C-alpha cells in the first residue's frame, strides 16, 4: 500500500524518529563524563545539520568523527557555557538576596540571560559546521541572533515549548530521556541550517 511505501510521510517520519533516537543515544553515552558534554553536543549538532537534508549517512560513524575533530574547541565552549550560565544564576541569586529585591538586579539578570542565549544558541551549530576561533564563533552567534532576530526568537520559543512538553508528566519525562536532547538538538540544527544557507548564499553573491 502507498501509505506504507518508502515515499510515504509515515515511513519518512519513522526513519527520522529512529535517526533522532540513535543520535540521542550517542549524545547520552558520550556525555556521561559530563566534561565531554560540549564535544558530544557539537558532534550531535554536526550529524543533525546533515540529517535536516538527509545527508547524514551512518549516524554512529559520523558522530564519532565529529566528536574527535571538534572535542578541543567544543570542550572550551562547554566551559564558557558553564561559567556563563553560572554567572546568570548568580545574578538572579543576588536579586533574591538583596533586601527589597531591587528591580535593577532583575533587569541585569534578564539582560545577562538573553545575552548568554544569543551568544551560545548558534555557537554549537557554527562550531559543528565551520572552522573558526572560539571567540569568533561566539561573536558570529551574537551577530546572527541580532540580524535574524525573528527567526532566533521563534527558535527560542519552539525549544522552550519542547522543554516544557517533555517535562509535562512522567510519561513525557521518559520520552525526554529517550529522544529529548536529540530532538531539541535537531530542532536547533534545522533552524540554524536554514540561516546558514541564507548567509552562505549572500556571501557567494557578494552581498
ABEGO torsion letter per residue (X at the ends): XAAABAABAAAAAAAAAAAAAAAAAAAAAAAAAGAAAAAAAAAAAAAAAAAAAGAAEBAAAAAAAAAAAAAAAAAAAAAAAAAAAAAAAAAAAAAAABBGGBAAAAAAAAAAAAAAAAAAAAAAAAAAABBBBAAAAAAAAAAAAAABAAAAAAAAAAAAAAAAAAAABAAAAAAAAAAAAAAAAAAAAAAAAAAAAAAAAAAAAGX
